[in-house]
Amino acid sequence: MTSPLSSRRRSKAPPPGDTGQEALYLRSLSDRQVVVTVKLRDGEQVRGWIEYFDDSMLRLTREGAPNLFIYKSQIRSIAEASKRREPRAGGAAAKAISNSAVSNGADSNGAGL
């Protein structure tokens, strides 16, 4: 007679290899323009934000460097590098903030003089 435990073990299916969550995660990174570090299978790391992706590749947009189309089969991992990329027009806003800090008597660390 077989034990009830052995029959339960045989009937349990293995976990799925593909959960279908990859597209949702890449869409979230793309919509929020999160800066990511992509580690490739050859050990090289590139940094940028995902502008486009499909079933077989993604487009990594980089500031000051050419944009890359990377085959997903060549990607080892994708890790979020920061919450959000700086907007391209952010330079003027950053200068305005630093100028107001100086005029308010704050040094570069934010402490008052």
C-alpha positions in Angstrom: 0.0 0.0 0.0 1.3 3.5 -0.8 1.3 6.2 1.7 -0.8 9.3 1.1 2.3 11.6 1.3 4.0 10.0 -1.7 0.9 10.4 -3.9 0.7 14.1 -3.0 4.3 14.6 -4.0 3.8 13.1 -7.4 0.7 15.2 -8.2 2.3 18.5 -7.4 3.4 20.3 -10.6 6.9 22.0 -10.8 6.9 25.8 -10.6 6.5 27.5 -13.9 9.7 28.7 -15.7 8.0 31.8 -17.0 5.6 33.7 -14.7 4.7 36.4 -17.2 5.8 39.2 -14.9 8.8 40.2 -17.0 6.8 42.4 -19.4 5.0 44.1 -16.5 8.3 44.9 -14.7 10.0 46.2 -17.8 6.9 48.4 -18.6 7.0 49.8 -15.1 10.7 50.6 -15.4 10.1 52.2 -18.8 7.1 54.3 -17.7 8.9 55.6 -14.7 12.2 56.1 -16.6 14.1 54.4 -13.8 17.9 54.4 -14.4 19.0 50.7 -14.5 22.3 48.9 -14.6 22.2 46.1 -17.2 24.9 43.3 -16.6 25.6 41.4 -19.8 26.6 37.8 -20.1 30.2 38.8 -21.0 30.5 40.8 -17.7 30.1 44.3 -19.2 27.8 46.6 -17.4 25.8 49.4 -19.1 23.7 52.1 -17.5 20.6 54.0 -18.8 16.9 53.8 -18.9 14.7 51.4 -20.8 12.9 53.3 -23.5 11.5 50.3 -25.5 11.3 46.5 -25.3 9.7 43.6 -27.0 9.9 39.8 -26.8 13.6 39.5 -27.8 15.3 42.8 -27.1 15.3 46.2 -25.3 16.5 49.7 -26.1 18.6 51.2 -23.4 18.8 55.0 -23.7 21.9 56.6 -22.2 23.0 60.2 -21.6 26.2 61.3 -23.4 26.6 57.8 -25.0 25.0 56.0 -27.9 21.7 54.2 -27.3 21.9 50.5 -27.3 19.6 47.7 -28.6 20.4 44.7 -26.5 19.1 41.1 -27.1 17.5 39.7 -24.0 19.5 36.5 -24.5 22.7 38.5 -23.8 21.4 40.0 -20.5 22.5 38.4 -17.2 20.6 40.8 -14.9 18.9 44.2 -14.7 19.1 46.2 -11.4 17.5 49.6 -10.6 20.3 52.1 -10.1 18.2 55.0 -8.8 14.5 56.0 -8.5 14.2 58.2 -11.5 16.5 59.8 -14.1 17.1 63.5 -13.9 15.0 65.4 -16.4 16.9 67.0 -19.3 15.8 70.5 -18.4 16.8 69.8 -14.8 20.0 71.8 -15.1 18.4 75.2 -14.8 16.2 74.0 -11.9 19.2 72.6 -10.0 21.0 75.9 -10.5 18.0 77.9 -9.2 17.8 75.6 -6.1 21.6 76.0 -5.4 21.4 79.7 -5.9 18.5 80.0 -3.4 20.4 77.9 -0.9 23.4 80.3 -1.2 21.2 83.4 -0.9 19.5 81.9 2.2 22.9 81.6 3.9 23.3 77.8 3.6 26.7 76.3 2.7 27.1 73.4 0.3 26.1 70.9 3.0 22.8 72.7 3.7 23.9 74.0 7.0 23.6 77.7 7.8 26.7 79.9 7.9 
